[in-house]
Amino acid sequence: MSSIKDVAILAGVAVGTVSRVINKSGAVKPATRRKVEEAIQELNYVPNEIARNFKMRKSKMVALMLPSIWHPFFSELAYYIEDELDLEGYKLMLCNSGGKPEKELYYLEMLQQNKVAGIVGITYNDIENNVSNDIPIVSIDRHFNKKITCVTSDNYEGGRLALRELVKAGARKPAFIGSVTSVYSETMNRREGFIQEAKTMGVEYVVYEKPDPVEDDDAYFDELLKEHHDVDGVFAITDIFAAKYIERAGRQGIRVPEDVKVIGYDGIQDHPYFHPLLSTIRQPVEEMARMTIRLLYEKIEGKDLEQQVYRLPVTFRQGETT
């Protein structure tokens, strides 16, 4: 791999001149600039972004911390975040933690040392004491403290909407199914909205939860189906949970939607290739992603934001499972 020194030698200039061309700083004669640019192209030289950022004291790198790149919701979110960053010439550093707190702590320490411009984070672990305000941060779904802005969908209204749609579809004893994280996150409001709407409407309901992460899917759903065999409606905390329920229920001869109506949350199955097409509470993923980055820019510029939490409205998308 070529170095900045190799570029300087090929162009017949000093290393400092190459640096000024790359960083677009200082005066460089047009003819000299062309020689440097031709040398960079010939050698396929790629500048070290972290070293440049450190030297310039101004980073154009934003880190995105995700618990999983496999989950379709996180993948879609990352796509729109990267696209919004690219519009302003920023680059994305993806940090996939696998949901492990030790990896999240490692990434936070690394990012603080490498002076990224900002961090966008999704975490459901207790890492509160390790989150610093020295770097601009915007969280998605999770509150850290009053100084860290959070962007989320209206999870509470989503829970209420799901309950109403299940009742409208004919469910008389709906259940909320999910997992409970060790720390509070906005996703828990999905359950709260579901419960409150059931109480308001006078509907008998069930709440079935286990600690997050669920380590044994088969045991989780076998117990659910055994203990609550009379449930005729399900609101799952995510689309993935809903899909797993449909698959496990099918093994026991339970038909969806004939026997049980099912609604998920996220809206990740938006293609007819998925069957059955899931009825779901759709999050405005693109709007959430772009708002997150626009708010991060304001924090990078040192501006005070008007709100601590920005909640975006959700919608119900009818599928084949209600």
BALONU-421524 format. One line per 4 residues: number of its first residue (from 1); their letters; for each residue x, y, z of C-alpha. Coordinates in steps of 0.25 Angstrom, whole numbers. Example, Ala and Ser with C-alpha at 12.3 -4.5 7.8 and 13.67 -1.06 7.14 Angstrom:
BEGIN
1	AS	49,-18,31; 55,-4,29 $
end
This chain:
BEGIN
1	MSSI	0,0,0; 6,14,-4; 9,24,6; 8,39,6 $
5	KDVA	24,39,5; 23,30,-8; 13,41,-14; 23,52,-11 $
9	ILAG	35,45,-17; 27,42,-30; 22,56,-31; 36,62,-28 $
13	VAVG	30,70,-16; 31,71,-1; 22,62,8; 16,76,13 $
17	TVSR	12,79,-1; 5,66,-3; -2,69,10; -7,82,6 $
21	VINK	-13,77,-7; -20,66,0; -25,75,12; -28,86,2 $
25	SGAV	-21,96,11; -10,106,8; -5,111,-5; 0,101,-16 $
29	KPAT	3,105,-30; -7,99,-40; 4,91,-48; 9,85,-35 $
33	RRKV	-5,82,-30; -7,74,-44; 6,66,-42; 2,62,-28 $
37	EEAI	-12,58,-32; -6,50,-44; 3,43,-34; -8,40,-24 $
41	QELN	-16,34,-36; -5,26,-41; -1,20,-28; -16,18,-24 $
45	YVPN	-12,25,-11; -23,26,0; -21,36,11; -22,32,25 $
49	EIAR	-35,38,30; -32,37,45; -18,43,43; -24,54,35 $
53	NFKM	-35,57,45; -25,57,56; -16,67,49; -27,76,44 $
57	RKSK	-34,75,58; -47,74,49; -53,61,46; -62,57,35 $
61	MVAL	-65,44,41; -78,40,49; -78,27,56; -91,18,56 $
65	MLPS	-92,8,67; -102,-3,65; -106,-16,73; -107,-24,60 $
69	IWHP	-105,-21,45; -113,-34,42; -126,-28,47; -133,-22,35 $
73	FFSE	-138,-10,43; -124,-6,47; -119,-9,32; -129,0,26 $
77	LAYY	-126,11,37; -111,10,34; -114,12,19; -121,25,21 $
81	IEDE	-112,30,31; -100,28,22; -108,34,10; -111,47,19 $
85	LDLE	-96,48,23; -91,47,9; -99,59,5; -90,67,14 $
89	GYKL	-77,60,11; -77,52,24; -73,38,24; -79,26,33 $
93	MLCN	-71,17,42; -80,5,45; -78,-1,59; -85,-14,61 $
97	SGGK	-86,-18,75; -94,-31,74; -101,-25,86; -89,-28,95 $
101	PEKE	-87,-17,106; -72,-20,106; -71,-17,91; -79,-4,92 $
105	LYYL	-70,1,103; -58,-3,94; -64,5,82; -67,17,91 $
109	EMLQ	-52,18,96; -47,16,82; -56,27,77; -53,37,88 $
113	QNKV	-38,35,85; -39,36,70; -47,49,71; -59,46,61 $
117	AGIV	-68,57,59; -80,51,65; -87,38,69; -100,32,66 $
121	GITY	-103,21,76; -113,9,78; -111,1,91; -119,-6,101 $
125	NDIE	-108,-8,111; -105,-1,124; -93,7,119; -98,21,124 $
129	NNVS	-85,24,132; -76,22,120; -84,31,111; -76,45,110 $
133	NDIP	-82,58,105; -68,62,100; -73,57,86; -87,60,80 $
137	IVSI	-96,49,82; -110,46,77; -117,33,82; -128,25,75 $
141	DRHF	-139,19,84; -130,20,97; -129,31,108; -115,33,114 $
145	NKKI	-117,46,121; -123,60,119; -111,65,110; -112,54,100 $
149	TCVT	-123,55,89; -132,44,86; -139,41,73; -150,30,73 $
153	SDNY	-163,27,67; -176,29,75; -175,15,82; -187,18,91 $
157	EGGR	-196,21,80; -191,9,73; -196,0,84; -209,7,85 $
161	LALR	-211,6,70; -207,-9,70; -218,-12,80; -229,-5,73 $
165	ELVK	-226,-12,60; -225,-26,67; -239,-23,73; -244,-18,59 $
169	AGAR	-240,-31,53; -248,-39,63; -238,-42,74; -244,-43,88 $
173	KPAF	-232,-47,96; -220,-41,90; -206,-42,96; -193,-34,95 $
177	IGSV	-181,-42,94; -166,-37,95; -154,-37,103; -149,-27,114 $
181	TSVY	-136,-20,113; -128,-17,125; -129,-2,124; -141,6,120 $
185	SETM	-142,9,105; -154,15,97; -157,2,91; -164,-2,105 $
189	NRRE	-174,8,102; -180,-1,91; -185,-10,103; -190,2,111 $
193	GFIQ	-198,7,100; -204,-7,97; -208,-8,112; -214,5,113 $
197	EAKT	-222,4,101; -227,-10,105; -231,-4,119; -238,8,112 $
201	MGVE	-246,-1,103; -249,-12,114; -242,-23,106; -236,-35,113 $
205	YVVY	-221,-36,110; -208,-43,113; -194,-39,114; -183,-49,112 $
209	EKPD	-169,-45,113; -155,-51,116; -141,-44,119; -134,-39,107 $
213	PVED	-127,-45,99; -136,-58,98; -126,-69,98; -136,-81,94 $
217	DDAY	-146,-77,84; -153,-91,84; -154,-91,99; -160,-76,99 $
221	FDEL	-171,-79,89; -174,-93,94; -177,-87,108; -185,-76,102 $
225	LKEH	-193,-85,93; -195,-95,105; -199,-84,116; -207,-75,107 $
229	HDVD	-214,-85,97; -227,-77,97; -220,-64,92; -226,-60,78 $
233	GVFA	-218,-48,75; -203,-44,76; -196,-31,76; -181,-34,76 $
237	ITDI	-170,-24,80; -163,-26,67; -166,-31,53; -155,-42,56 $
241	FAAK	-163,-46,68; -176,-47,60; -170,-55,49; -164,-65,59 $
245	YIER	-178,-66,66; -185,-69,53; -174,-80,50; -175,-87,64 $
249	AGRQ	-190,-86,64; -191,-92,50; -184,-104,56; -195,-106,65 $
253	GIRV	-206,-105,55; -210,-91,59; -214,-83,46; -211,-68,44 $
257	PEDV	-220,-60,43; -231,-70,44; -228,-74,58; -219,-63,63 $
261	KVIG	-217,-49,57; -203,-44,58; -197,-30,57; -182,-27,58 $
265	YDGI	-174,-14,60; -164,-8,50; -169,-10,36; -157,-17,31 $
269	QDHP	-165,-27,22; -170,-17,11; -169,-26,-1; -179,-36,-6 $
273	YFHP	-168,-47,-7; -170,-49,8; -182,-58,11; -190,-56,19 $
277	LLST	-188,-41,18; -188,-36,32; -198,-26,37; -189,-17,45 $
281	IRQP	-187,-3,52; -178,4,42; -167,13,47; -163,25,38 $
285	VEEM	-149,19,37; -143,29,26; -149,41,34; -143,36,47 $
289	ARMT	-129,34,41; -129,47,34; -134,55,46; -123,48,54 $
293	IRLL	-112,53,45; -118,67,44; -119,68,59; -105,63,60 $
297	YEKI	-100,74,51; -106,84,60; -99,78,72; -86,78,64 $
301	EGKD	-88,93,62; -90,95,77; -105,99,76; -114,96,87 $
305	LEQQ	-126,87,83; -140,90,87; -144,76,91; -138,65,98 $
309	VYRL	-147,54,91; -152,55,77; -163,45,74; -168,43,60 $
313	PVTF	-182,37,57; -184,23,53; -195,17,43; -202,3,42 $
317	RQGE	-199,-5,30; -209,-15,27; -204,-29,23; -209,-43,22 $
321	TT	-208,-46,37; -220,-39,42 $
end
